[in-house]
Amino acid sequence: MDTPGTTTIEISKEHLHFSAAHFTLFSRTERENLHGHNFYVTAQVESPVGENGLAFDYNVLKSILKSLCEELDEKVLLPEQSPYLDITTEGDYLVAKFAEERIVFLPRDVLTLAVRNITVEELAPWFLHRVREQDDIASLNITKLTIGVSSGPGQWARAAWEAS
C-alpha cells in the first residue's frame, strides 16, 4: 500500500474560543460602540505523514491555541498600532483616546495587541504569528499552517504561512 506524502489536518475544537469586547475603528472620527463576540479559532496544517502513520502531535498545536484563547478571554481588546487610537495610562486607569473621546478602563480588564484594529482580519495573523514563535511548533514538520478566526457564524478570516 502506498502511503500519502502529505496530509492536511484541521483542528476545530469547541474549547478553542474566547469571549472579548472590542470596537472597530473605521476612520479618525468613526467607530463602533463597545460590544462583545464569542470568537472561535481553527487551524489547518499540512504536514508529511511519517513512517508511523502520523503527521505530528496535534496536542502541541491544540495546547498553544487554547493558551492563546485563554489569554484573550474576558478582556477588552485594544489595538496598539491604530493610527486613530492613543492608549495611555492615567493614574490607576488605562485610557483609550479616540477623536474627542476618553474611554477609561481598569488595566486588569484590557489587553492591548500589536495590531491596527481589533478585527478578525487582524486577529488571524496575530494568532499565526504567536503560534509560529513557539519553540514547540518550530520543531514540528509542518509545511503549511493556516489559522482562522471567527467573530460569528459564517464570518471567518484566515492567515497562512508556508515553508519555503
Residue, then its C-alpha position, 0 to 999 in steps of 0.5 A: m500500500d502506498t502511503p500519502g506524502t502529505t496530509t492536511i489536518e484541521i483542528s476545530k475544537e469547541h474549547l478553542h474560543f474566547s469571549a472579548a469586547h472590542f470596537t472597530l475603528f473605521s476612520r479618525t472620527e468613526r467607530e463602533n460602540l463597545h460590544g462583545h463576540n464569542f470568537y472561535v479559532t481553527a487551524q489547518v496544517e499540512s504536514p508529511v505523514g511519517e513512517n508511523g502513520l502520523a503527521f505530528d502531535y496535534n496536542v502541541l498545536k491544540s495546547i498553544l491555541k487554547s493558551l492563546c484563547e485563554e489569554l484573550d478571554e474576558k478582556v477588552l481588546l485594544p489595538e496598539q498600532s491604530p493610527y486613530l487610537d492613543i492608549t495611555t495610562e492615567g493614574d490607576y486607569l488605562v485610557a483609550k483616546f479616540a477623536e474627542e473621546r476618553i474611554v477609561f478602563l481598569p488595566r486588569d480588564v484590557l489587553t492591548l495587541a500589536v495590531r491596527n484594529i481589533t478585527v478578525e482580519e487582524l486577529a488571524p495573523w496575530f494568532l499565526h504569528r504567536v503560534r509560529e514563535q513557539d519553540d514547540i511548533a518550530s520543531l514540528n514538520i509542518t509545511k503549511l499552517t493556516i489559522g482562522v478566526s471567527s467573530g460569528p457564524g459564517q464570518w471567518a478570516r484566515a492567515a497562512w504561512e508556508a515553508s519555503 
